[in-house]
Amino acid sequence: MKNGSKTRVALVYGGRSGEHPVSCMTAGSVMAAIDRERYEIIPVGIRKDGSWVTGIIDPERLGTGTAEVGPGTPVTVSYGDGRMYAGDIDLEIDVVFPLLHGPFGEDGTIQGLFEMAGMKYVGSGVFASAAVMDKHYTKIILQAAGLPVGPWVLVTAAGWQNRRDALIEQISALKMPLFVKPTRAGSSLGITRIESLDDLDAAIREAQRHDPKVIVEQGLSGREVECAVLGGFGTDTAKASTVGEIILADGPAEFYDFDSKYVETDDLVLQIPADIPHADVEKLQAMAVDAFNAMDCEGMARVDFFYDNGRATINEINTIPGFTPYSMYPLLWQKSGMTYAELIETLLTLACERETGLR
């Protein structure tokens, strides 16, 4: 610790993705809850153009949901010696807590930067971050590990241009409805639910606005349930929280999209714990930990399932899940006996324990 007994934590927030305001809101939440007797906050904002600047310590302003990173002193990272500078000033960082969502934040890019710099950081490493961000490779790895995933067809830009008829034939074998998604966009951006192949072309164009690589998934029946996983210390195994369910108060929607998560949330109910038989909860928890391990995750991850009368299929994994006090991941741990502040401290302690590089 470089400042007396306090650990200096760089909270990195903002970013280049469409979830920039959500990231700012998350940073405000962490600032408000972190133990200031133990941790000193060093806010670092990434502007929408990708430039790094000194941020603000103002939880109320960041928590509006519309905040974005503004002007500040340019921040640079020195590779190899684990240092971060604001202008010529060494910020003397002990550990980084990336609070970023979407591309250039939870996809392995910034994790690679921290590894190159020799800086300790919260969360999964380069491979797990990149693989989990890519819905196609997530399915491949989980399937290879014997875990259940739904049917899908991959559509690349070149494939859609040169093999359209063959891809349409593969997609036509899937059962309706279909979900057409950007493979690496994160948080429900650019997703379209379709009931007919007549709508496929438009749905693929919409997904390609966010990512040239598109995945077409067969819709799955069942309730949307989620489980939070927390990495273990040393060689201890990861552990799973209780299971929660996402319920829209006015009844089922087409899907749990970006607006449902972050904009029009009045009708959204997070039921924790979910009304599921105890034996099935244990099965979901075991599957969540198995998925966490299969993807080589570290620190934290949220595993999302479709659950239907005892049958469970993994929908996706998120290595930097929503992290406000009202987000599913912290709420799941709260209902499992860990407060928001304790969760923050556990994640930072895990990060400080872990070395960079191969481990």
Secondary structure as GFF3:
##gff-version 3
##sequence-region A 1 359
A	DSSP	beta_strand	7	14	.	.	.	ID=ss1
A	DSSP	alpha_helix	20	33	.	.	.	ID=ss2
A	DSSP	beta_strand	39	46	.	.	.	ID=ss3
A	DSSP	beta_strand	52	54	.	.	.	ID=ss4
A	DSSP	alpha_helix	59	62	.	.	.	ID=ss5
A	DSSP	beta_strand	75	78	.	.	.	ID=ss6
A	DSSP	beta_strand	83	86	.	.	.	ID=ss7
A	DSSP	beta_strand	89	90	.	.	.	ID=ss8
A	DSSP	beta_strand	95	98	.	.	.	ID=ss9
A	DSSP	alpha_helix	109	117	.	.	.	ID=ss10
A	DSSP	alpha_helix	126	133	.	.	.	ID=ss11
A	DSSP	alpha_helix	135	144	.	.	.	ID=ss12
A	DSSP	beta_strand	152	155	.	.	.	ID=ss13
A	DSSP	alpha_helix	157	162	.	.	.	ID=ss14
A	DSSP	alpha_helix	164	172	.	.	.	ID=ss15
A	DSSP	beta_strand	178	182	.	.	.	ID=ss16
A	DSSP	beta_strand	192	194	.	.	.	ID=ss17
A	DSSP	three_ten_helix	197	199	.	.	.	ID=ss18
A	DSSP	alpha_helix	200	208	.	.	.	ID=ss19
A	DSSP	beta_strand	214	218	.	.	.	ID=ss20
A	DSSP	beta_strand	223	230	.	.	.	ID=ss21
A	DSSP	beta_strand	239	248	.	.	.	ID=ss22
A	DSSP	alpha_helix	258	262	.	.	.	ID=ss23
A	DSSP	beta_strand	268	271	.	.	.	ID=ss24
A	DSSP	alpha_helix	278	294	.	.	.	ID=ss25
A	DSSP	beta_strand	300	308	.	.	.	ID=ss26
A	DSSP	beta_strand	311	318	.	.	.	ID=ss27
A	DSSP	alpha_helix	328	335	.	.	.	ID=ss28
A	DSSP	alpha_helix	340	353	.	.	.	ID=ss29
###
